[in-house]
């Protein structure tokens, strides 16, 4: 159920309906647009949205889906169904063109994988166009929509005789015309013409009696008369008879063709319904592309979970102006079913409210919606709105009475499957009384289990939302320091109206504002002041949190680097100790062996003095050789030398801060302040504290140097191997497409190609026009033309180079 009956106009859906009509090619599609309505059937909504999503994928792939000849031939079929009626030649021409479009649509889905477009593919299988009737129409109607000479043997004979007679009469008239011209009766620029279906000669009025014949007409000025010479009377009569015969034969042929068509009318009516649906879905898909709309997951339960939702009409309007809509993030669920939105006037509350209503309404009408991936759509059977002034003189209703009438309906009908939207809840009467009534109504709406969004300025409703299950506060964000709206919805806290601050900014006298604060009462003023301060503090702490987060990430990285370095040093230490132990073990083994050998030799020589001395000397030599300490030479640090350089300090100069060793590069000079870069650090220093140094000093201190980009050669062999004379750019955007064309043309000209092929698809012809206009700027382009119809036709441009 929808309430009120003007809901579409209040939400702005009527403007979307008009946009869809404009996007349709034919009246068939426009008829579908007229039938769009809100559905309470979950299965039907799911099917309608899925159909649109499938068509969106068809158009996004850039494949050649038919985009013309969506002609409404259903009135012709109704007349053809009546016995004895015949369709005219133009009507059969329209039938032929539109039936060809239907066949191309069916063929498109036949050529796709079964899972690619399940709904549209399955529907296309139910459409039947008998080959017998299309063949019959093709035999009679040619590609230009004219009756073929071969439509019947009799028609062929008549047209041959007609051509012969016309040639004969033209020959006679040419002779008469030449004679009249030589006699000076007509001018040199006069030629034969036709009046009343008969060939005549224009003659000056003063010479009309010199040429025997019948005057059929005269010019507006009366200076020229159109005479049929007596010599061609019979021939003209013969031609007129043959034309009558031709017309009778054509009528007979069309009557016979209409009779052949009559048994197929029911199938053809279904086929044209399919054609209208294709036109309608193309329009919906195109509108979705303009809005950046998607098909989010859809569930048969009540909730709202949208990410970066955009008001459709506002998005389309801003897009033309090159601006962006501030998106809306909103979530309603069982725990927070009703959102109470507060904030200053002109802060975006009403736009947010209409965004919720319009997007939900659009989706349940079968349209894709402008939200981002990660969003989900719920399902509601009822949508009620109370937006705007419904004052009525006829029903003797004031604005407030109108609001209360709407509230009565809401309270009577609302249930768990209802979504209601109320703008400026409770306004229109004395604030104290209005706030109390609004609070009571809100309590009953909570009990009904309905979902909704309410805009209000009443403090008592904000307080109620904080202490009642099912309610949640929301605020339209506002820059309290600069007093500017941010148009962002923040759920979880109430908003301030900033009435006093805005009044002061506008220029209301300070005494008036202070007096108003006194009249309002200290408690209310403090409440508004607290909300304002909380908003400012929240923004300040949000910025601080960002800074802290950055510092924490830097600290975590430094800690990680320190841990890795510590682990590396510890592993190196263990490795060195292990190597030392291994070497000591080897030395100890050698020493033990040497000692044992020494003792054995002493024993064997019975401690002879000379021998013992020799052995001891050998033992001491081993110790000095293997256990001597290595000398460690420590190099004294070289004294840093700075080479000062003369000249002014300008951006790009290398400088040293006086009294320090830091060397940096000058980025900018602002008066006496200089911005310099020292490594990755940027700093501002007084000019008087800087000393200009040489490039050599900078390189020595930092190790940096400017790298010049080396010119790269062109490998023609590689380009020739990788180049293709065929460029497929279907689905590309304008700038991207032109960039590809430039690169393609550069390579083709360099490699000496004389003919190229660019595939851009037919579509609406926008990409084709863009590419061809761009190619006209190349002096090397000699000619451009469409490809052969069997190989792409207008969807492909053949480029011939000089």
Secondary structure in CASP SS format (residue, H / E / C, confidence):
PFRMAT SS
TARGET T0000
AUTHOR 0000-0000-0000
METHOD secondary structure of the structure
MODEL  1
X C 1.00
X E 1.00
X E 1.00
X C 1.00
X C 1.00
X C 1.00
X H 1.00
X H 1.00
X H 1.00
X H 1.00
X H 1.00
X C 1.00
X H 1.00
X H 1.00
X H 1.00
X H 1.00
X H 1.00
X H 1.00
X H 1.00
X H 1.00
X H 1.00
X H 1.00
X H 1.00
X C 1.00
X C 1.00
X C 1.00
X H 1.00
X H 1.00
X H 1.00
X H 1.00
X H 1.00
X H 1.00
X H 1.00
X H 1.00
X C 1.00
X C 1.00
X C 1.00
X C 1.00
X C 1.00
X C 1.00
X C 1.00
X H 1.00
X H 1.00
X H 1.00
X H 1.00
X H 1.00
X H 1.00
X H 1.00
X H 1.00
X H 1.00
X H 1.00
X H 1.00
X H 1.00
X H 1.00
X H 1.00
X H 1.00
X H 1.00
X H 1.00
X H 1.00
X H 1.00
X C 1.00
X C 1.00
X C 1.00
X C 1.00
X C 1.00
X C 1.00
X C 1.00
X C 1.00
X C 1.00
X C 1.00
X C 1.00
X C 1.00
X C 1.00
X H 1.00
X H 1.00
X H 1.00
X H 1.00
X H 1.00
X H 1.00
X H 1.00
X C 1.00
X C 1.00
X C 1.00
X C 1.00
X C 1.00
X C 1.00
X C 1.00
X C 1.00
X H 1.00
X H 1.00
X H 1.00
X H 1.00
X H 1.00
X H 1.00
X H 1.00
X H 1.00
X H 1.00
X H 1.00
X H 1.00
X H 1.00
X H 1.00
X H 1.00
X H 1.00
X H 1.00
X H 1.00
X H 1.00
X H 1.00
X H 1.00
X H 1.00
X H 1.00
X C 1.00
X C 1.00
X C 1.00
X C 1.00
X C 1.00
X C 1.00
X C 1.00
X H 1.00
X H 1.00
X H 1.00
X H 1.00
X H 1.00
X H 1.00
X H 1.00
X H 1.00
X C 1.00
X C 1.00
X C 1.00
X C 1.00
X C 1.00
X H 1.00
X H 1.00
X H 1.00
X H 1.00
X H 1.00
X H 1.00
X H 1.00
X H 1.00
X H 1.00
X H 1.00
X E 1.00
X C 1.00
X C 1.00
X C 1.00
X C 1.00
X C 1.00
X E 1.00
X C 1.00
X H 1.00
X H 1.00
X H 1.00
X C 1.00
X H 1.00
X H 1.00
X H 1.00
X H 1.00
X H 1.00
X H 1.00
X H 1.00
X H 1.00
X H 1.00
X H 1.00
X H 1.00
X H 1.00
X H 1.00
X H 1.00
X H 1.00
X H 1.00
X H 1.00
X H 1.00
X H 1.00
X H 1.00
X H 1.00
X H 1.00
X H 1.00
X H 1.00
X H 1.00
X H 1.00
X H 1.00
X H 1.00
X H 1.00
X H 1.00
X C 1.00
X C 1.00
X C 1.00
X C 1.00
X C 1.00
X C 1.00
X C 1.00
X C 1.00
X C 1.00
X E 1.00
X E 1.00
X E 1.00
X E 1.00
X C 1.00
X C 1.00
X E 1.00
X E 1.00
X E 1.00
X E 1.00
X E 1.00
X E 1.00
X E 1.00
X H 1.00
X H 1.00
X H 1.00
X C 1.00
X C 1.00
X C 1.00
X C 1.00
X C 1.00
X E 1.00
X E 1.00
X E 1.00
X E 1.00
X E 1.00
X E 1.00
X C 1.00
X C 1.00
X C 1.00
X C 1.00
X C 1.00
X E 1.00
X E 1.00
X E 1.00
X E 1.00
X E 1.00
X E 1.00
X H 1.00
X H 1.00
X H 1.00
X H 1.00
X H 1.00
X H 1.00
X H 1.00
X H 1.00
X H 1.00
X H 1.00
X H 1.00
X H 1.00
X H 1.00
X H 1.00
X H 1.00
X H 1.00
X H 1.00
X H 1.00
X H 1.00
X H 1.00
X H 1.00
X H 1.00
X H 1.00
X H 1.00
X H 1.00
X H 1.00
X H 1.00
X H 1.00
X H 1.00
X H 1.00
X H 1.00
X H 1.00
X H 1.00
X C 1.00
X C 1.00
X H 1.00
X H 1.00
X H 1.00
X H 1.00
X H 1.00
X H 1.00
X H 1.00
X H 1.00
X H 1.00
X H 1.00
X H 1.00
X H 1.00
X H 1.00
X H 1.00
X H 1.00
X H 1.00
X H 1.00
X H 1.00
X H 1.00
X H 1.00
X H 1.00
X H 1.00
X H 1.00
X H 1.00
X H 1.00
X H 1.00
X H 1.00
X C 1.00
X C 1.00
X E 1.00
X C 1.00
X C 1.00
X E 1.00
X E 1.00
X C 1.00
X C 1.00
X C 1.00
X C 1.00
X C 1.00
X E 1.00
X E 1.00
X E 1.00
X E 1.00
X E 1.00
X E 1.00
X C 1.00
X C 1.00
X H 1.00
X H 1.00
X H 1.00
X H 1.00
X H 1.00
X H 1.00
X H 1.00
X H 1.00
X H 1.00
X H 1.00
X C 1.00
X C 1.00
X C 1.00
X C 1.00
X C 1.00
X C 1.00
X E 1.00
X E 1.00
X E 1.00
X E 1.00
X E 1.00
X C 1.00
X C 1.00
X C 1.00
X E 1.00
X E 1.00
X E 1.00
X E 1.00
X E 1.00
X E 1.00
X E 1.00
X C 1.00
X C 1.00
X C 1.00
X C 1.00
X C 1.00
X C 1.00
X H 1.00
X H 1.00
X H 1.00
X H 1.00
X H 1.00
X H 1.00
X H 1.00
X H 1.00
X H 1.00
X H 1.00
X H 1.00
X H 1.00
X H 1.00
X H 1.00
X H 1.00
X C 1.00
X C 1.00
X C 1.00
X C 1.00
X C 1.00
X E 1.00
X C 1.00
X C 1.00
X C 1.00
X C 1.00
X C 1.00
X C 1.00
X E 1.00
X E 1.00
X C 1.00
X C 1.00
X C 1.00
X C 1.00
X E 1.00
X E 1.00
X E 1.00
X E 1.00
X E 1.00
X C 1.00
X C 1.00
X C 1.00
X C 1.00
X C 1.00
X E 1.00
X C 1.00
X C 1.00
X C 1.00
X C 1.00
X E 1.00
X C 1.00
X H 1.00
X H 1.00
X H 1.00
X H 1.00
X H 1.00
X H 1.00
X H 1.00
X H 1.00
X H 1.00
X H 1.00
X H 1.00
X H 1.00
X H 1.00
X H 1.00
X H 1.00
X C 1.00
X C 1.00
X C 1.00
X C 1.00
X E 1.00
X E 1.00
X E 1.00
X E 1.00
X E 1.00
X C 1.00
X C 1.00
X C 1.00
X C 1.00
X C 1.00
X C 1.00
X C 1.00
X C 1.00
X H 1.00
X H 1.00
X H 1.00
X H 1.00
X H 1.00
X H 1.00
X H 1.00
X H 1.00
X H 1.00
X H 1.00
X H 1.00
X H 1.00
X H 1.00
X H 1.00
X H 1.00
X H 1.00
X H 1.00
X H 1.00
X C 1.00
X C 1.00
X E 1.00
X E 1.00
X E 1.00
X E 1.00
X E 1.00
X C 1.00
X C 1.00
X C 1.00
X H 1.00
X H 1.00
X H 1.00
X H 1.00
X H 1.00
X H 1.00
X H 1.00
X H 1.00
X H 1.00
X C 1.00
X C 1.00
X E 1.00
X E 1.00
X E 1.00
X E 1.00
X E 1.00
X E 1.00
X E 1.00
X E 1.00
X E 1.00
X E 1.00
X C 1.00
X C 1.00
X C 1.00
X C 1.00
X E 1.00
X E 1.00
X E 1.00
X E 1.00
X E 1.00
X E 1.00
X E 1.00
X E 1.00
X C 1.00
X C 1.00
X C 1.00
X C 1.00
X C 1.00
X C 1.00
X C 1.00
X H 1.00
X H 1.00
X H 1.00
X H 1.00
X H 1.00
X H 1.00
X H 1.00
X H 1.00
X C 1.00
X C 1.00
X C 1.00
X H 1.00
X H 1.00
X H 1.00
X H 1.00
X H 1.00
X H 1.00
X H 1.00
X H 1.00
X H 1.00
X H 1.00
X H 1.00
X C 1.00
X H 1.00
X H 1.00
X H 1.00
X H 1.00
X H 1.00
X H 1.00
X H 1.00
X H 1.00
X H 1.00
X H 1.00
X H 1.00
X H 1.00
X H 1.00
X H 1.00
X H 1.00
X H 1.00
X H 1.00
X H 1.00
X H 1.00
X H 1.00
X H 1.00
X H 1.00
X H 1.00
X H 1.00
X H 1.00
X H 1.00
X H 1.00
X H 1.00
X H 1.00
X H 1.00
X H 1.00
X H 1.00
X H 1.00
X H 1.00
X H 1.00
X H 1.00
X H 1.00
X H 1.00
X H 1.00
X H 1.00
X H 1.00
X H 1.00
X H 1.00
X H 1.00
X H 1.00
X H 1.00
X H 1.00
X H 1.00
X H 1.00
X H 1.00
X H 1.00
X H 1.00
X H 1.00
X H 1.00
X H 1.00
X H 1.00
X H 1.00
X H 1.00
X H 1.00
X H 1.00
X H 1.00
X H 1.00
X H 1.00
X H 1.00
X H 1.00
X H 1.00
X H 1.00
X H 1.00
X H 1.00
X H 1.00
X H 1.00
X H 1.00
X H 1.00
X H 1.00
X H 1.00
X H 1.00
X H 1.00
X H 1.00
X H 1.00
X H 1.00
X H 1.00
X H 1.00
X H 1.00
X C 1.00
X C 1.00
X C 1.00
X C 1.00
X H 1.00
X H 1.00
X H 1.00
X H 1.00
X H 1.00
X H 1.00
X H 1.00
X H 1.00
X H 1.00
X H 1.00
X H 1.00
X H 1.00
X H 1.00
X H 1.00
X H 1.00
X H 1.00
X H 1.00
X H 1.00
X H 1.00
X C 1.00
X C 1.00
X C 1.00
X C 1.00
X C 1.00
X C 1.00
X C 1.00
X C 1.00
X C 1.00
X C 1.00
X C 1.00
X C 1.00
X C 1.00
X C 1.00
X C 1.00
X C 1.00
X E 1.00
X C 1.00
X C 1.00
X C 1.00
X C 1.00
X C 1.00
X C 1.00
X C 1.00
X C 1.00
X C 1.00
X E 1.00
X E 1.00
X E 1.00
X E 1.00
X C 1.00
X C 1.00
X C 1.00
X C 1.00
X C 1.00
X E 1.00
X E 1.00
X E 1.00
X E 1.00
X E 1.00
X E 1.00
X E 1.00
X E 1.00
X C 1.00
X C 1.00
X E 1.00
X E 1.00
X E 1.00
X E 1.00
X E 1.00
X E 1.00
X C 1.00
X C 1.00
X E 1.00
X E 1.00
X E 1.00
X E 1.00
X E 1.00
X E 1.00
X H 1.00
X H 1.00
X H 1.00
X E 1.00
X E 1.00
X E 1.00
X E 1.00
X C 1.00
X H 1.00
X H 1.00
X H 1.00
X H 1.00
X H 1.00
X H 1.00
X H 1.00
X H 1.00
X C 1.00
X C 1.00
X C 1.00
X C 1.00
X C 1.00
X C 1.00
X C 1.00
X C 1.00
X C 1.00
X C 1.00
X C 1.00
X C 1.00
X C 1.00
X H 1.00
X H 1.00
X H 1.00
X H 1.00
X H 1.00
X H 1.00
X H 1.00
X C 1.00
X C 1.00
X C 1.00
X E 1.00
X E 1.00
X E 1.00
X C 1.00
X C 1.00
X C 1.00
X C 1.00
X C 1.00
X H 1.00
X H 1.00
X H 1.00
X H 1.00
X H 1.00
X H 1.00
X H 1.00
X H 1.00
X H 1.00
X H 1.00
X H 1.00
X H 1.00
X H 1.00
X H 1.00
X H 1.00
X H 1.00
X H 1.00
X H 1.00
X C 1.00
X C 1.00
X C 1.00
X E 1.00
X E 1.00
X E 1.00
X E 1.00
X E 1.00
X C 1.00
X C 1.00
X C 1.00
X C 1.00
X C 1.00
X C 1.00
X H 1.00
X H 1.00
X H 1.00
X H 1.00
X H 1.00
X H 1.00
X H 1.00
X H 1.00
X H 1.00
X H 1.00
X C 1.00
X C 1.00
X C 1.00
X C 1.00
X C 1.00
X E 1.00
X E 1.00
X E 1.00
X E 1.00
X E 1.00
X E 1.00
X C 1.00
X C 1.00
X H 1.00
X H 1.00
X H 1.00
X C 1.00
X H 1.00
X H 1.00
X H 1.00
X E 1.00
X E 1.00
X E 1.00
X E 1.00
X E 1.00
X E 1.00
X C 1.00
END
